[in-house]
Amino acid sequence: MPLHVSDHPLVSRKMTLLRDVNTSGVDFRRILKEVTFYLGYEATRGLTTSPKEITTPNGVVHHGVTLGQDVAIIPILRAGLGMSDAMVELMPKSSVHHIGMFRSKQSLLPTQYYNRLPKGEACDIAFIVDPCIATSNTIQAVCSIVKRWGAKKIVVVAAIGAKQGVENLLKTHPDVDVFIGEVDETLSPEGIIIPGIGDAGDRLFATPGDELDIGEGKKRKATE
């Protein structure tokens, strides 16, 4: 099953705190990291292992395992940065590559402004992290970019999503697994998850709805 919605009571409690308008930026960052750690633990369940022989402190040879895949963590700038540290803690030897996207307020379509996927060095499995899946236009575009890069498997980890957006993501990319904290029923005409957690990037970095210059004197709000 490609969609995995957490039913863990600790995740539910922490999602309630993420939703609360009274949660400070400092606490929002900490709680999002904790939620990501729980979701990431489940999302990595399908990783394969290879045999590894080690010696224990008791001088006994033990036939253990090591991870058998090349793993990359891909946060979508900027809000995905709030999730990448937790994923790195789970998989310290994984590489981290960044993709920057912003979404037009008018069309709700994404535009790429940054890409640091190393050419010719695609991974076995890519974990794309972003707190919110609203329309899913952005994360659909990133999945397509990562597929063209050559990743053999893609797993999306998100804190929250809108039902419509999640369904559209899975329809466009049925081979992608999605691990998510909670799914809300409503997506506003402006592409906002309702009740949602607000603008994750603004809450993470305490910014009052910054705008991004995209050239020719035009500006768009840098919403994730």
C-alpha positions as CSV (number, residue, x, y, z in Angstrom):
1,M,0.0,0.0,0.0
2,P,1.6,3.3,-1.1
3,L,-0.1,5.5,1.5
4,H,0.8,5.2,5.2
5,V,-1.0,7.5,7.6
6,S,0.3,7.3,11.1
7,D,-2.0,6.1,13.8
8,H,0.5,6.4,16.6
9,P,-0.8,8.3,19.7
10,L,2.5,10.2,20.1
11,V,2.3,11.4,16.5
12,S,-1.3,12.4,17.0
13,R,-0.4,14.5,20.1
14,K,2.5,16.2,18.4
15,M,0.4,16.9,15.3
16,T,-2.1,18.7,17.6
17,L,0.8,20.9,18.9
18,L,1.9,21.6,15.3
19,R,-1.6,22.8,14.4
20,D,-1.9,25.1,17.5
21,V,-1.5,28.7,16.6
22,N,0.0,29.3,20.1
23,T,2.9,26.9,19.5
24,S,6.1,29.1,19.3
25,G,8.5,28.9,16.4
26,V,11.1,27.2,18.7
27,D,8.6,24.5,19.7
28,F,7.3,24.2,16.2
29,R,10.8,23.3,14.9
30,R,11.4,20.8,17.7
31,I,8.0,19.1,17.3
32,L,8.3,18.9,13.5
33,K,11.7,17.2,14.0
34,E,10.2,14.7,16.4
35,V,7.2,14.0,14.1
36,T,9.7,13.4,11.2
37,F,11.7,11.0,13.3
38,Y,8.7,8.9,14.0
39,L,7.5,8.9,10.4
40,G,11.0,8.4,9.1
41,Y,11.4,5.3,11.3
42,E,8.4,3.8,9.6
43,A,9.4,5.0,6.2
44,T,12.7,3.3,6.4
45,R,11.2,-0.1,7.3
46,G,11.6,-1.3,3.7
47,L,15.4,-0.7,3.5
48,T,17.4,-3.7,2.6
49,T,20.5,-4.9,4.5
50,S,23.8,-6.7,3.6
51,P,25.7,-9.0,5.9
52,K,28.4,-7.5,8.1
53,E,30.7,-9.4,10.5
54,I,31.7,-7.5,13.6
55,T,33.4,-8.4,16.9
56,T,31.5,-7.5,20.2
57,P,33.2,-6.1,23.3
58,N,33.2,-9.7,24.6
59,G,35.5,-10.8,21.8
60,V,32.8,-12.7,20.1
61,V,32.3,-12.6,16.3
62,H,28.8,-11.6,15.4
63,H,27.2,-11.8,12.0
64,G,25.2,-8.5,11.8
65,V,24.0,-6.3,9.0
66,T,24.7,-3.0,7.3
67,L,22.4,-1.0,5.1
68,G,22.5,-2.4,1.6
69,Q,21.3,0.7,-0.4
70,D,22.6,4.1,-1.4
71,V,20.2,6.5,0.3
72,A,19.6,10.2,-0.4
73,I,17.5,12.7,1.6
74,I,16.0,15.4,-0.5
75,P,14.4,18.3,1.4
76,I,12.3,20.7,-0.6
77,L,13.4,24.2,0.2
78,R,12.7,25.8,2.4
79,A,10.3,24.1,4.8
80,G,11.8,20.6,4.1
81,L,14.9,21.8,6.0
82,G,12.9,21.4,9.2
83,M,12.7,17.7,8.5
84,S,16.1,16.8,7.1
85,D,18.0,16.7,10.4
86,A,15.7,14.0,11.8
87,M,16.2,11.9,8.7
88,V,19.9,12.3,8.9
89,E,19.9,11.2,12.5
90,L,18.2,8.0,11.4
91,M,20.6,7.5,8.5
92,P,23.8,9.3,9.2
93,K,25.7,8.1,6.2
94,S,23.0,9.2,3.7
95,S,23.6,12.0,1.3
96,V,21.5,15.2,1.4
97,H,20.5,17.0,-1.8
98,H,18.3,20.1,-2.0
99,I,15.7,21.2,-4.5
100,G,14.1,24.6,-4.3
101,M,10.6,25.2,-5.5
102,F,8.1,28.1,-5.1
103,R,4.4,28.1,-6.0
104,S,2.6,30.8,-7.9
105,K,-0.3,32.2,-5.8
106,Q,-2.4,32.6,-9.0
107,S,-1.9,29.3,-10.8
108,L,-0.7,27.2,-7.8
109,L,1.9,25.7,-10.2
110,P,5.5,25.2,-9.0
111,T,8.7,26.7,-10.4
112,Q,12.1,25.3,-9.7
113,Y,14.7,27.8,-8.6
114,Y,17.4,25.5,-7.1
115,N,18.6,22.0,-7.8
116,R,21.7,20.3,-6.3
117,L,21.2,16.7,-7.4
118,P,24.6,15.5,-8.4
119,K,24.8,14.5,-12.1
120,G,25.5,10.9,-12.7
121,E,25.3,10.0,-9.0
122,A,21.7,8.8,-8.6
123,C,20.8,6.9,-5.4
124,D,19.0,3.6,-4.9
125,I,16.3,5.2,-2.7
126,A,15.4,8.9,-2.3
127,F,13.4,10.2,0.7
128,I,11.7,13.5,-0.3
129,V,10.7,15.5,2.8
130,D,8.3,18.4,3.0
131,P,6.0,19.2,5.8
132,C,2.8,19.9,3.7
133,I,1.2,18.2,0.7
134,A,-1.5,20.7,-0.3
135,T,-2.3,20.6,-4.0
136,S,0.7,18.3,-4.4
137,N,1.7,20.1,-7.5
138,T,5.1,20.9,-6.0
139,I,5.9,17.5,-4.7
140,Q,4.7,15.9,-7.9
141,A,7.1,18.0,-9.8
142,V,10.0,17.1,-7.4
143,C,9.1,13.4,-7.8
144,S,9.4,13.8,-11.6
145,I,12.7,15.6,-11.2
146,V,14.1,12.9,-8.9
147,K,12.9,10.1,-11.3
148,R,14.7,11.8,-14.2
149,W,17.8,12.0,-12.1
150,G,17.7,8.2,-11.9
151,A,16.6,7.3,-8.3
152,K,15.4,3.7,-8.3
153,K,12.8,4.3,-5.5
154,I,11.1,7.3,-4.0
155,V,9.6,7.7,-0.6
156,V,7.8,10.9,0.4
157,V,7.7,11.9,4.1
158,A,5.3,14.7,5.1
159,A,3.7,15.9,8.3
160,I,0.3,16.7,6.9
161,G,-1.6,16.7,3.6
162,A,-4.9,17.5,2.0
163,K,-6.9,14.4,0.9
164,Q,-7.2,15.8,-2.7
165,G,-3.5,16.6,-2.9
166,V,-2.4,13.2,-1.6
167,E,-4.8,11.4,-4.0
168,N,-3.5,13.4,-6.9
169,L,0.1,12.6,-5.9
170,L,-0.5,8.9,-5.8
171,K,-2.5,9.0,-9.1
172,T,0.4,10.8,-10.9
173,H,3.1,8.7,-9.1
174,P,1.6,5.4,-8.1
175,D,5.0,3.9,-7.5
176,V,5.9,6.4,-4.8
177,D,5.3,5.5,-1.1
178,V,3.9,8.3,1.1
179,F,4.4,8.3,4.9
180,I,2.3,11.1,6.5
181,G,1.2,12.2,10.0
182,E,-2.3,13.2,9.2
183,V,-4.6,13.9,6.2
184,D,-7.2,16.7,6.2
185,E,-10.3,16.6,4.1
186,T,-10.4,20.2,2.9
187,L,-8.2,22.2,0.5
188,S,-9.1,25.8,0.0
189,P,-9.4,27.5,-3.4
190,E,-6.1,29.2,-2.6
191,G,-4.5,25.8,-2.1
192,I,-4.3,25.9,1.7
193,I,-4.8,22.8,3.8
194,I,-7.8,23.3,6.2
195,P,-7.5,23.1,9.2
196,G,-3.8,22.4,8.5
197,I,-0.7,23.8,10.3
198,G,-0.4,27.1,8.5
199,D,2.7,28.0,6.4
200,A,5.3,25.6,7.7
201,G,8.2,27.7,6.3
202,D,7.0,30.9,8.0
203,R,6.5,29.1,11.3
204,L,9.8,27.3,11.2
205,F,11.9,30.4,10.4
206,A,9.7,33.1,12.0
207,T,9.2,35.0,8.8
208,P,6.1,37.0,8.1
209,G,5.1,35.6,4.7
210,D,8.3,36.6,2.8
211,E,8.1,37.1,-1.0
212,L,10.5,35.7,-3.5
213,D,11.9,37.8,-6.4
214,I,11.5,35.7,-9.6
215,G,12.7,38.4,-12.0
216,E,11.2,41.0,-14.3
217,G,10.0,43.0,-11.3
218,K,7.5,40.3,-10.3
219,K,7.2,38.8,-6.8
220,R,5.5,35.7,-5.6
221,K,5.0,34.4,-2.1
222,A,7.4,31.6,-1.4
223,T,4.9,29.1,-0.2
224,E,5.8,25.4,0.2
